[in-house]
Amino acid sequence: MYRKFTISDYIRYVIVLIFFILIIFVFKLQIIEGEKYKNIAEKNIVRIQTIYPTRGEIYDCKYRPIVLNKPSYNLYITPGEIVNKEKVSKFVSTNFNKDIDEIKKIIHDNRYRSYQDILLIQNIPFEKMVITSEQLNYYPSLLLKAEKVREYYFSNHFTGYTGHITKDEYNKLSRKGYSINSNIGKAGLEKYYEDILHGKNGQQVLQIDASGKNLEFFKHNLQTAPQNGADLILTIDNDLQEYISSIFPKNRKGSIVVMDIKTGGILAYVSKPDFDPNIFTGGISAKQWDNIITDPDKPLLDRIIHGTYPPGSVYKPILASLGLEEKVIDSNTKLTKCEGGMWFGNRYFKCWLKEGHGRLSVVDAIKYSCDVFFYDLSTRFSLEQINRYTKQNYLSTRTGIDLPGERKGFFPSRKWYIDNYGKYVGILGHKVNLSIGQGEVLVTPLQICAYYSALGNDGIWRRPHLLAKRIEAEHTYKDFVEQKHLPISEATLKLIQNSLYKTVNESYGTGTAASINGIDVYGKTGSAENHMGEITHAWFSGYAKCDKFEIGFTVFIENGGHGGSVSAPIARKFINYYYGIME
């Protein structure tokens, strides 16, 4: 006799069936497809996303752009999302002209940053971005981002450039919030003011699902806005900068620097040959870099602060001032008669004028640039006295300009000669050579410009600088009001100023090619022999005053010839031009 099924029996069987089905699904989820869902779950993670600040921009003294930020499309890769390393590396290499081994190295070096976006390609053209973006569905590890990149309006050295952070730089700067993708200042103002320009990172806490979608679970108080970098307003005048660059002798090396003698602000800063900083914007290849650094003209060399040269006759006012301050000479003293040279022991030291200048006072010795006068004057002092006084006038010492890597130059001491030539070295001949800015003495064009600017500023030496306005808020740096006084009395200063005026404005002065009606131009020429060629370096340095400005300047042309015929006419041109554009 069969028992009749009741409703409760049906319910019981249904429950058993449902339970059995649940067991099957649990088995499938946990055992059969467990690894699949484990991977998906692991990708549903909380991420802290860095929000990068906008880098500060750079403007000239009239708020015209020098360096701005422009939109840029950049390609990133997320190592943890890579499905096929070979395939994705080949795709990037083919489409973006990047060496495949370099791509693989980037992936390998960042293999432990599984879910961090790693920069691969920077500054992708818009057309290329549109074409390749359609194929990114096949490469889930690749991501295009719209960001900003530097745009440099002028070829120059003082702005410097930015570049991708290196591993060593990252290890030093990561505690300041820099990421492995950061661009940092590598040279010039970009490097010197990195802390000011960079700004501070912000961050956002996100929960991301397996597809990369933000689940938006965290909506309150979990985002910190970035602090953008501060802009730099410079003392540079773009018009003057570009004009001087345009009149610089073609295919010549050298530099021209112009500064405000009252403030120390740099108005123009031209070093030739120069380079376009934009070549570093999208990342530079090893081949391009090798071509630049092996170029015999050294375009990356900033000749204003990194080049050191014998000053030649622009050094003579230093020794003249020493003689006047120590009362060895006065305005009327006439030393050995110049007959084209002077004997010291068994060596004859020539004057640049073969016929000789006769017997001269110190003012005329500077005006005509007579070498013999300064040969004789140097014998009245020890080498250490000349060394010490030179450095007291801030030559062969760093000026402290707001640029990295400034060189200090060199002035030899007795100990240096003994160490390098032996204890029996004769100092007299070396000292005579140094007296006219030859031999081992080395200076930078900026040091010479700062010295002559101080002569025009009543003996007050100002620290040269490019930044016009003090950055407030959290940024501090050495104040540019720093000033020092040359070790020179008022009487000596007036005598030196008078000699520089006569050099430019009286007949037979060596600098008459710089004379301008209506503007008081003071200056000194120099033609310095050098080991880099048979032709002398051409110097002209001084200052100019009128009702519109008071500026100091140095024109230096490597292997240019005579300062009076090569450098002085260039100074005349840009002084005239600056007078015309001043409001």
JOTAGI-V764633 format. One line per field, one symbol per residue. ss: DSSP state (A for helix, B for strand, O for the rest). phi: phi as a letter, one per 40 degrees, with the letter a starting at -180 (. if undefined). psi: psi as a letter, one per 20 degrees, with the letter a starting at -180 (. if undefined). Layout:
# JOTAGI-V764633
ss: ???
phi: ???
psi: ???
This chain:
# JOTAGI-V764633
ss: OOOOOOAAAAAAAAAAAAAAAAAAAAAAAAAAOAAAAAAAAAAOBBBBBBBOOOOOOBBOOOOOBBBBBBBBBBBBBBAAAOOOAAAAAAAAAAAAOOOAAAAAAAAAAOOOOOOOBBBBBBBBOAAAAAAAAOOAAAOOOBBBBBBBBBBBOOOOOOOOOBBBOOAAAAAAAAAAOOOOOOBBBOOAAAAAOAAAAAOBOBBBBBBBOOOOOBOOOOOOOOBBOOBOOOOBBBOOOAAAAAAAAAAOOOOOOBBBBBBBOOOOBBBBBBBBOOOOAAAAOOOOOAAAAAAAAOOOOOOOOOOOOOOOBOOAAAAAAAAAAAAAAOOOOOOOOOOOOBOOBBBBOOBBBBOOOOOOOBOOOAAAAAAAOOAAAAAAAAOOOOAAAAAAAAAAOOOOOOOOOOOOOOOOOBOOOAAAAAAAAOOOOOAAAAAAAAOOOOOOOBBOAAAAAAAAAAAAOOOBBBOOBOBOOOOOOOOOOOOOOOBBBOOOOAAAAAAAAAAAAAAAAOOOOOOAAAOBOOBBBBBBBBBBBBOOBBBBBBBBBBBBBOOOOBBBBBBBBOOOOOAAAAAAAAAAAAAAAAAAAOO
phi: .ccccbcccdccccccccccccccccccccbcbdccccccccccbcbbccbccccccbbccbgccbbbbbdabbbbbbdcbccbcccccccccccbfbdccccccccccbcccdbbcbcbbbgcddccccccccccdcbcccacbcbbbcbccbcabccgabacccccccccbcccgcbcccbbcbafcdccbdccccgbcbabcbbbcccgcccfcbbbfbbbccbccccbbccdbdccdcccccccdcfbbiabbbbcccbgcccaabbbcbacccccccgbcccccccccccccfccccccbbcbaccgcccddcccccccccgcbbcbcbcdccbhiacbgbbbcccccdcgbgcbccccccdcfccddcdcccccbcccccdccdcccgbfbccgdcacgcccgabcbdcccccbbhcccccdcccccccbgbgccbbcdcccccccccccbfgccbccabccbcccfccbadcccdabbccaccccdcccccccccdcbbdgccbccbcbcgbcbbaacabbcacciccccbbabiabbacbabbbaabbbcfchcdccbcdcccdcccdccccccc
psi: pqppprhhgggghgggggggggggggggghggkghghggghhinrpqoppoqrpqqrpqaikkqqgprpqqqpqpqqohiipgoggghghgggghjlpphhhghgggghkhimgkppppgpqlpqgghggghhiiihiniiqppqobqqqophqprhhhbrqrpprgghghhihijjqriiqprphrbhhggkghghgaqqaqppqppahijppikhoipkkppqqoqqqqporipohggghghhhippqkqqbqpppqohhhipphqnppqqaroiiiigjpprhggghhgiiphimhiooihiippqpibiiihhghggggghjkhraiippbppokiappocjppoqqhohiribpqrhghhggilphhghgghhiiqqhhgggghghhjkqkqqhjqmqqjpqibqpqrghggghhirijpohghgggghhkkacipprqhhggghghhhhikkjopqpqqhphpppbcipqrppjipqrpqmprhggghggghhhghhhiqpjqikiijpppipopqrprqopqrijrhpqqoqpqbqqqaihroqqqpppopkhcphhighghgggghggghhhip.
